């Protein structure tokens, strides 16, 4: 691996890990933050909602900006802004400042996330993307598991403000490195006009959707606004000469299938974690730290599954690999629906981590590989949007189902979501067909059955 590829991989992993760590530690600090700042429950909830609305509504547009101006440059700006906003939150005098800076943090988070995938697509050949994506997924799993543990320890020993200073130094270091390091020569995409109206319509649609889901049960006004803005966006895209979503991305059945699969898997995964956490801290009477310990098998399995999936992808193809992984996710949710003791819960979490880790690697690999280099940022933005909106859908559904039918019924429905998502795997590429004179192509593209 060349020095440039090592730097790109380290930067991509660092960016993804910082975002994952930031998201998981926040849930631990919110009770203390509420008490010390004298905030209401609604204000504390907005510390999460403000970030989510900003990041989900801007990811695709940020990816397009990266395609036009360079992913390394956009990544550097995103990392620097994310770090400065984090430091600001740690120094915030009141909850209003926290909410506002969380929104700002979401804007910069939207810039850096698609860029982490766009840089990988530009630096690595398509047939060598599997392992870098697997490493990235493994580190996300570690960061997600470490967040509650590290956050709980810091809150108890130092205070809630210390949590937000965790990622300041690495954000600034990698941000500066990305801006000062020379970017390899690439074909300029600046001749493509940025579709501002399309970006605004998409942002309005996604922001309204996320806000409505977070505030359930609420009025239908937000959902109606999301639908109207979405329809206007589709109409605008069809008529535009230079749409926000390039035809090579939205026209790819494989990319659409991978996005649908990732949306369903993320919804089932996060909805299950939400429901099971309430069970652990309610029926089983565990504290937040003890609940986090029960989730360690999930992180461990996710870390182990990611590199193994990269190997399986080469031998079995994305269609079979992702399909099997989605079935494992559904099976894990069913196990957790009947779990009543620590052993069963840990076993279910291990299955869930293995299945979800494999889905993430396979789905990300398809999205990044199938997109053209010039559209890698948009593809990465769509992928990140799916894994940001999916959890919102899953938590909203899990909360409503648990309140109406109880834990077991809620988890059975979430397992059904995972199985339904597995149908999207049918359009994913099959096993790679080797060639001595041409680059590897999938069975679908080679014109021969992939399973032979």
Secondary structure as UniProt FT lines:
FT   HELIX           3..37
FT   HELIX           41..69
FT   HELIX           71..90
FT   HELIX           95..123
FT   HELIX           126..128
FT   HELIX           129..157
FT   HELIX           161..164
FT   TURN            165..167
FT   HELIX           168..180
FT   TURN            190..191
FT   HELIX           196..214
FT   HELIX           221..239
FT   HELIX           247..250
FT   HELIX           253..281
FT   TURN            282..283
FT   HELIX           288..294
FT   HELIX           296..338
FT   HELIX           342..370
FT   HELIX           373..375
FT   HELIX           376..405
FT   HELIX           407..422
FT   HELIX           423..427
FT   STRAND          432..433
FT   STRAND          441..442
FT   HELIX           443..446
FT   TURN            450..451
//
